Amino acid sequence: MKAMILAAGKGTRVRPITYTTPKPMIPILQKPVMEFLVELLRQHGFNQIMVNVSHLANEIENYFRDGQRFGVEIGYSFEGRIVDGELVGEAIGSAGGMKRIQDFNPFFDDTFVVLCGDALIDLDLTEAVKWHKEKGSIATIVMKSVPREEVSSYGVIVTDETGRVKQFQEKPSVEEAMSTNINTGIYIFEPEVLNYIPSDQEYDIGGELFPQLVEMGAPFYGIAMDFQWVDIGKVPDYWRAIRGVLTGEIQNVSIPGKEIIPGVYTGLNVSVNLDKVDIKGPVYIGAMTQIEDGAKIIGPSMIGPSCRICSGATVENSVIFEYSRLGPGVRLVDKLVFGRYCVDKTGASIDVQAAALDWLITDTRQAIPVNTPEEGRAIAELLESEGRP
């Protein structure tokens, strides 16, 4: 059975992470979100997977390669070109990506599934495909019902009593929403749907193909299903995903490593003296990370591999990516540290290098500045005061 994972987007709403990491490769406790999707597809018999890639395509291709070690076959459709020796992504839209694959050589020859590459799901794909076929649908959207107060964050689908799609509302107000069923970016198609997508041009599934199917009166349905769906479209979404895994709210992702004390998990060779640090779970600490005596770690928090949390530093309800060094006395509350960026829960970020804070938060592989600039001290004090409850 065949499937496609949409992985060509730039992930602008998840910056700064997506400056160097394509959205499908964003790690959920060290495991790329797309790997969970590949595993789900394999479990339901979808063992031939096409992936359209563009932004930072090499990161995806070099990790998954031909899919052999994941028990599937994977092929890639690159959208872009080489300019001055560099790969430049030029995504052609979700529907355009499907059409390019089919135009190259007809790949989709039976019912197939399309998944967005940036969500954690535990959907019963087998049941969804069965329903799609019973309806005689050319296209089916898998929907999920959300609380009415949340509808303004999503694309809303309006269906009739048979499940036939009648209308779309893009992020409507709570008062104007005609449904609480939202588009999850999970689609089931028949090959003939590709006849309605133009070749060699940018074309979107949700914004262009679906409205066209509604206008045509095509057999186009939506099925609302009860399943776990964690979208990682924005930095706050990623934050919630990490918290959800650590607290057990997201149950289809296990916490890696070894549980050294209740609620505290570590990777290989973590340097920490539990008698001399204050740790309250749930916490995950990656391999080869050093937690110095006198540090304080309050969960839910994730500290990536090869980090160093210096004496007197506090990490509370925060996500720290690999190779991060937090200087002595630093207090991070509700923050995400990624490379040279410190991000709050809303997605607002500070470039610590540009702000002369690289003595405070830096890469463990870099030399540590000997003298702390006075303006740096002032900014650090401001950050600390803002982080206090």
N, C-alpha and C positions, 0 to 999 in steps of 0.2 A: 504494500500500500504506500501511496505517495503523499508527501506533505511539503510545505514550504514555510520557512521561518523568515520573517521580515527583519532584516538586520542592517539596513542601509542608512538609517537616519543619523543625524549629527548629535542628537541628544542635547540640544541647546538648553533645555530646562534643568538638566542635571549637571551643568557646569559648576565648579571647575573639574569634576571627576572626568567628564568626557573630553577634556582637552587632550588627555593621553590614553583614555580607556574608552573604547566604543561601548555604547549602552548595554548591548547584550553580554558584554564581558564584565560588567560591574559585579564584584564578588558579594555573595551572601555568605559571610563567614568563610571566606577563601575559595568559594566555589562559584564560578560564573553563572548568572541567572539563566543563560541560554543552555547550560548543561542540564539544568533541571527540565527544561522543555524537551531536549533530545531524549532524556530518560523517559519522560511521559509518553512521547510519541512511540518509542520502542516498546513500551509496556502494552500499548494498544495496537501493535502490529504495523505501525508506520515506519518502515525500515529504509525507505528511499527518500532522502530529504534534500531539497534544494534550498540554498540560502543566498539571498541577494545581499551583496556587501558593497560598501562605498567608503564612508568615513572610517579611517584607520582599519581598512580591510585586512591588512596583514596580521593584525592582532587576533582576529577571529580565525582566519585560515590557518595560521601557524599553531593555534591551540587545538582545533578540532580536526584539521587535516582531512583525511578521507572518511573519518567517522569510524574506522575499524575498531579502535579501542573502546568505542562506546556501543558497539554491537549494531551499528547501522551503516548505511552508505550515505556520504554527504558530497554534494557538488556545490560549486559557487558560481554566481553570476555577478561579475564586477561591473559596477556602474561608475564610470569615470574615465580618466586618461592619465598619461604621464606628461608632466610639464617640467622641463629643466631637471629631468631625472627623478622627480618626485611624483608619487601617486596623488592625484587630485580627485577627490570624490565628486561625482555629479549624479546624485540620486534622481531617479525618474518617477518617483511616486510608487506607492504600494501596488496599485493595479498595473502601472507601467512596468514594474519589475517582473510581475507574473507574465505579462505579454512578451517581454523580451526573451524570457526562457522558452516560451512556447514557439516563438518565431524562429529561434535558433534551431530547435529540433523539437517536434511535438512530444513533450514530456508528460503533460497531464492528460492521461488517456482514460481515466476513470474518476470516480468520486475522490476528491482530495481535500486536505485540511490546510488552512493557512493560519499561522499564529504570529502575533507580534512578539519580537524577541526580548521584551523588557518587562515580563510579568511572571510572577510565581503562581502557578495554578495546580490544582489537583483534580481537574475535571475528568469525568467518565466520558472520554472521547468516543468509546464504542457505542454508548447509549445515545450520544448526540448524533452520530452518523446514522444510526438505525432510525431515529426519528426523522431525520432529513430525508432518507430514502422513502420512508412510509408516506411522507407528505408529497413526494414527487417534486421536491423543490430543486430549483436551479441554483439557488444560493440561500444559505441559512446563517443567520447571526446568532451566536450563543450569547444570551443576555444574562444579566444578574440584577436582581432587585436590590436597591439600596434604600436607606431611610430617606424620606422625602426632603429632609433638611440638607441632604448631600447632593441632590440632583444637579445643582448649578455647577458642579465640578466636572460633569460628564456629558457625553453625547447621549441623549435620551431617544429611545425607540418606541414608537406608537404602533401597536398591532391591533387587528380586530379579534373577534372571539375565536377564530380558527388559527390564529398565530401569524396571519399574513401581515407583512409590514406595510403600513399605510403612510407613515410620516416620520420625519426626523426633527429633533429639536437639539440644537447645539448649545449646551450649557444654559438651559433656560432658568429663569428665576423660579423660586419655590412655588410662587403663586401661578406662574404660567405653565409649569410642567404638566403635561398631559399623561404622564406615566412615570413610574419609578424604576422601569427597566432600562438598564444602560448597556451601551456597546462595550464589550470586553476586549475587542480586537481578536476574537476567535471566530473563524469563518469556515464553513463547509461549502464547497463548490462542485458543480458538474463542469466538465471541460467546455461545454458549449457557452458558458458565461464569458469565456475569453473572446468570443466572436464580437462582443460588445465593447471591447477595449481597443482603442486606436493604437497602431504601431508607431514606434519611434517618437513618442512624445510623453511628457510627464502627465500622469493620470493617477488619481487617488481612488482607493476603494470606497472609503466612507463619504468623501465629498463629491465624487463624480459618478462612479459606477453604480452605487446603490440608489441614488436619486433617479438615475436613468432606468434602472430596473423597475422602480415604483411607477414611474411615468409610463413605461411600456405595459404595465399590468402583468409582468412576468411572475411566475410562481416563486415568490421570494418571501421567506418566512423568518421569524425569530422565535427562539425557544429559550424560556427563562429556566435556568437550572440552579440548584443549590450547590455551590462549590466554593472552595477557597480561592480567592483571586486577589493578589497583591500587586497592584500596578506600581512600577518604579519610573513614573514619568517625570517626577520632580525630586529635588533634594529632600524635601520633607517626607515624600513617599518612601524614599530609601531609608531614611531615619526610622520610620515606623516599621519597615520590614525587618531591619536589624533588631529593633526592640522586640518585635513580635516573635522572632525566632528565639531570642534569649529568654523571654518570659514564658515560652511555650504556647503562646497564642496561635502562632503559625506552626502547625503540627507536622507538615510533610517535609520539614527541613530539620535534620538532627544537628546538634551542636558537636562539632568535631573535637578531637583531642581527648585528653584524659581528665576526669573530674578529680582534682587533687583535694579539695574540700567541698562540702555541699554548695553547689551553685557556681563554682569556679572551675573553669576548664582551661587546660593549657596544651599547646602543641609541644613539639620536641625541644628538649634542652632549654627550657625557660629558667632564667636565673632569678629566683625570688626566695627570700627568707620569710616564711609566713608568720614567724614570731615577731618580725620587726617591720611589717607593713600592715596597713589597715585595709582589708579587702572585704567588700560586702557584695555578694552576687545578686543577680546573675552577671557573670563576667567571662569573656573569652580572651585569652592572651596567646598570641601566635608564637610559633617556634623561634628560638634564638633571641627572644626579647628579654631585656633586663629591667627588673623593677627594683630600684635601689631602696635600701632601708629608709624608713621614714616617709615613703610615698603613700598615697591614699587613693584607692580605686573603689568607686561606688557604682554599682550596676543599676540598670542594665547598661553595660559598656562593652565595647569591643576594642581591643588593642591588637593591631596587626603584627606580623612577624618582623623580627629584626629591629624592634623599637627599643628606646631607652627612656624610662620614666625616672627622672632624677629625684634625689632626696627632697622631701618637702613638697613635691608636686602633687596636685590633686586632679584626678580624672573622674568626673561624675556625669552619668547619663550622656556619654559622649562616644564618638566613633573615631578611632585613630588608625589611619592607614599605615602600611608598612614603611619601615626606615624613618620613622618620625622620632625626633628627640625632643622631649619636653624638659626645659631647663629647671634648675632648682627653684622651688617655691611657686612655679606656675600653677594657676588654678583654672582648669577648664571645666565649665559647667554648661551642658546643653550645646556642645560644639562638635564639629566634625573637622578633623585635620587631614588634609590631603596634600602631600607634597609641600609647596610653599604657601598653601592657602588654609586659612582658618574660617570655617563657615558656621553660621548659626542655624537654628532650626527652620528659619524662614527661607534659607537659601542665600542670604546676604553674606558676602565673603570679604575677607581682608587678605591682601597679598603681603604676607609677613616679611618677605624679603624687601619689597618696595617700601614698607613701613618701618624699615630698620629694626625689625623684630626677629631677625634670623638668629640672634643670640638666645632668644626665648623659645622659639619653635624652629627647629632646623632638621636637616637630614642627618641621620646617624653616620653617614659616610663622609660628611664634610667636617672640616676643622672648625672647632668652636671658637668664636670671637673672644679675645681675652678681655677687652674692655667693653662695658655696656654703655652705649650713648645715653646722655641725659634725656634726650627726647624719647629714646626707646623706653627708659624707665617710666616716664610719664604715661606713655601709651599703654604699657603693661599694667600700670596701676589702674588706668581707666578700664581696661579689659577686665581686670579682676573685680573691680567694683560693680561693673555691669553684670558680671556672672553671678554675683551673690543673690540668693533668694530674697 
